[in-house]
Amino acid sequence: MTMRERQLATAVLVALAAAQGCADDGAPARSALPPATMDSIAESYVKLVLALGNHDADYVDAYYGPPEWRTEAAADTTPLDAIGARADSLLARLGAGTDSDSGAGATTDSASIDALREIYLRKQLGALRSRVGMLQGTVLTFDDESRALYDAVAPHHDSAHFDSIIARLDSLLPGSGPVAPRYTEWRRGFAIPAARRDSVFAAAIAACKGRTAAHLTLPPGERFELEYVTDKPWSGYN
């Protein structure tokens, strides 16, 4: 995983989570902040991400907010130190919070959603603050970096775990010799030649739409546009 793949920031207006945070008594968690304050912090967060994008070209993956915010950010010359200080200030406004509420059930209760929004903002601002430090030279271990940017740490396994996987691949892959080149050669059989790419995707999209139409009535004129992107650190998504 490259540095760019590990970067976390999508500068969009803060999304509302669907899961429910629950307090110890089983009641939905509630935000301690009024909605107006949350909106103000959310707006500041989005603009701060755009400002950080001027220092890290790959930080903002997509932006769908007000065009004027993007225009203002393009002219923003705020240094990293000041961006970090602003993030600290926003975190202070959010307060310590109770991030232990992980969401046990689904709800549309507005109080619960506000609490989840507060947790989300706190996590995102913490990730932004960590990225500022990394751009300033802070070096983290892989686990510390994934925790700081994604609030997640990959599971740890001993060598025996991977040896067993390699042994199974060795028994399944054709040919003989080291597993890695045999696996690479096996994967080549699934690569779509560039000359057939459009026709393969067109057939796949048509098949998916046909299966969907068997269960759902699609809106008139429903469509999407497929674009091919190159020279990016990620392979394919969306």
C-alpha positions in Angstrom: 0.0 0.0 0.0 1.5 3.3 -1.1 1.4 6.6 0.8 -1.2 8.0 -1.5 -3.4 5.0 -1.1 -3.3 5.5 2.7 -4.4 9.1 2.5 -7.8 9.8 3.8 -9.9 12.8 3.0 -13.0 13.3 0.8 -14.0 16.9 1.0 -17.7 16.5 0.9 -20.3 17.9 3.2 -20.3 15.7 6.2 -22.4 12.6 5.6 -24.8 11.3 8.2 -24.1 7.7 9.4 -26.9 5.2 9.3 -25.9 3.2 12.4 -27.1 4.1 15.9 -24.9 5.1 18.8 -26.3 3.8 22.1 -25.6 5.0 25.6 -25.1 2.6 28.5 -28.8 2.6 29.4 -29.7 1.5 25.8 -31.1 4.9 24.8 -29.9 6.6 21.6 -26.7 8.6 22.1 -27.2 12.3 21.8 -24.9 15.1 20.7 -24.0 17.7 23.2 -23.8 20.4 20.5 -26.7 22.2 18.9 -27.2 21.6 15.2 -26.0 25.2 14.3 -22.7 24.6 16.0 -22.3 21.2 14.2 -23.0 22.9 10.9 -20.4 25.6 11.5 -17.8 23.0 12.5 -18.6 20.8 9.5 -18.3 23.8 7.1 -14.9 24.7 8.6 -13.8 21.1 8.3 -14.6 21.0 4.6 -12.8 24.2 4.0 -9.8 23.0 6.0 -9.6 19.8 3.9 -9.6 21.9 0.8 -6.8 24.1 2.2 -4.7 21.0 3.1 -5.2 19.9 -0.5 -3.0 22.8 -1.6 -0.2 21.1 0.3 -1.0 17.5 -0.7 -2.3 17.2 -4.3 -3.9 13.8 -3.7 -5.6 14.6 -0.4 -8.9 15.7 -1.9 -10.3 12.8 -3.9 -13.6 14.3 -4.8 -15.5 17.5 -3.9 -19.2 18.2 -4.5 -19.7 21.2 -2.3 -20.3 24.9 -3.1 -18.1 25.9 -6.1 -17.2 29.1 -4.3 -15.6 27.2 -1.5 -13.3 25.5 -4.0 -12.5 28.8 -5.6 -11.6 30.3 -2.2 -9.5 27.3 -1.4 -7.5 27.6 -4.6 -6.2 30.9 -3.5 -5.7 29.9 0.1 -2.0 30.1 1.2 -2.5 29.0 4.8 0.7 27.2 6.0 0.6 23.7 7.5 1.2 25.0 11.0 -2.0 27.2 10.8 -4.0 24.3 9.3 -3.0 22.1 12.2 -3.9 24.8 14.7 -7.3 25.3 13.1 -7.9 21.6 13.3 -7.0 21.6 17.0 -9.4 24.5 17.5 -12.3 22.6 15.8 -11.5 19.5 17.9 -11.6 21.7 21.0 -15.1 23.0 20.0 -16.3 19.4 19.6 -15.0 18.4 23.0 -13.8 15.0 24.2 -17.0 13.2 23.2 -17.8 9.5 23.7 -16.5 7.6 20.7 -17.2 4.3 22.4 -20.7 4.4 20.9 -20.1 2.2 17.8 -23.7 1.7 16.7 -25.6 -1.4 17.5 -28.8 -0.9 15.6 -30.3 1.2 12.8 -32.3 4.3 13.4 -33.3 7.6 11.8 -33.7 9.3 15.2 -32.3 12.8 14.7 -30.6 12.9 18.1 -28.7 9.7 17.4 -27.7 10.9 13.9 -26.4 14.1 15.4 -24.3 12.2 17.9 -22.9 10.0 15.1 -22.2 13.1 13.1 -20.2 14.5 16.0 -18.2 11.3 16.3 -17.6 11.3 12.6 -16.3 14.9 12.6 -14.0 14.2 15.5 -12.5 11.2 13.7 -12.1 13.1 10.4 -10.5 16.1 12.1 -8.2 13.8 14.0 -7.2 12.2 10.7 -6.6 15.6 9.1 -4.4 16.6 12.1 -2.4 13.5 11.7 -1.9 14.0 8.0 -0.6 17.5 8.7 1.9 16.1 11.1 3.0 13.5 8.4 3.5 16.3 5.9 5.7 18.1 8.4 7.9 15.0 8.8 6.2 12.9 11.5 6.9 9.2 10.7 4.4 6.6 12.1 4.5 2.9 12.1 2.0 1.2 9.7 -0.4 0.4 12.6 -0.2 3.9 14.1 -0.7 5.5 10.7 -3.7 3.4 9.8 -5.2 4.1 13.2 -4.5 7.8 12.9 -5.9 8.1 9.4 -8.6 5.5 9.3 -9.4 4.6 12.9 -8.5 1.0 12.1 -5.7 -1.4 12.5 -5.1 -4.5 10.4 -5.2 -7.9 12.1 -1.9 -9.5 13.0 -1.0 -13.0 12.0 2.1 -15.2 12.6 4.2 -16.7 9.8 2.4 -20.1 10.1 -0.9 -18.4 9.0 0.6 -17.2 5.7 2.6 -20.4 5.2 -0.7 -22.3 5.2 -2.1 -20.0 2.6 0.9 -20.3 0.4 0.8 -24.0 0.7 -2.9 -24.1 -0.4 -2.1 -21.8 -3.3 0.8 -24.1 -4.2 -1.7 -27.1 -4.4 -4.2 -25.2 -6.5 -2.2 -23.2 -9.0 -1.1 -24.9 -12.2 2.6 -25.6 -12.9 5.5 -26.0 -10.5 8.1 -23.8 -8.9 7.7 -20.7 -6.7 4.1 -19.6 -5.9 4.5 -15.9 -6.6 5.3 -16.1 -10.4 2.7 -18.9 -10.9 0.0 -16.7 -9.2 1.0 -13.8 -11.4 0.7 -15.9 -14.5 -2.6 -17.3 -13.4 -4.0 -13.8 -12.9 -3.0 -12.8 -16.4 -5.7 -15.1 -17.7 -8.3 -12.7 -16.3 -6.9 -9.5 -17.7 -9.1 -7.8 -20.3 -7.1 -6.8 -23.5 -7.3 -3.0 -24.1 -9.0 -3.6 -27.5 -11.9 -5.5 -25.8 -12.3 -3.3 -22.8 -15.2 -1.3 -24.0 -17.2 -4.2 -25.3 -16.6 -6.2 -22.1 -17.8 -3.4 -19.9 -20.8 -2.7 -22.1 -21.9 -6.3 -21.9 -21.3 -6.3 -18.1 -23.3 -3.1 -17.6 -26.2 -4.4 -19.8 -26.3 -7.6 -17.8 -26.3 -5.8 -14.5 -29.0 -3.5 -15.6 -31.1 -6.4 -16.9 -30.9 -8.2 -13.6 -31.7 -5.0 -11.7 -34.8 -4.4 -13.9 -36.1 -7.8 -12.9 -36.5 -6.5 -9.4 -36.8 -2.7 -9.6 -38.4 -0.2 -11.9 -35.6 2.1 -13.1 -36.3 5.8 -13.7 -36.8 6.8 -17.4 -33.5 7.5 -19.0 -31.5 6.0 -16.1 -27.8 5.8 -17.1 -24.3 6.4 -15.9 -21.1 7.4 -17.6 -18.1 5.1 -17.5 -14.7 6.8 -17.6 -11.2 5.3 -17.6 -8.6 6.9 -15.4 -4.9 6.3 -15.6 -1.8 7.5 -13.6 -3.5 7.2 -10.2 -2.4 5.4 -7.1 -5.6 3.3 -7.0 -6.7 0.7 -9.5 -10.4 0.9 -9.9 -13.5 1.8 -7.8 -16.8 3.6 -7.8 
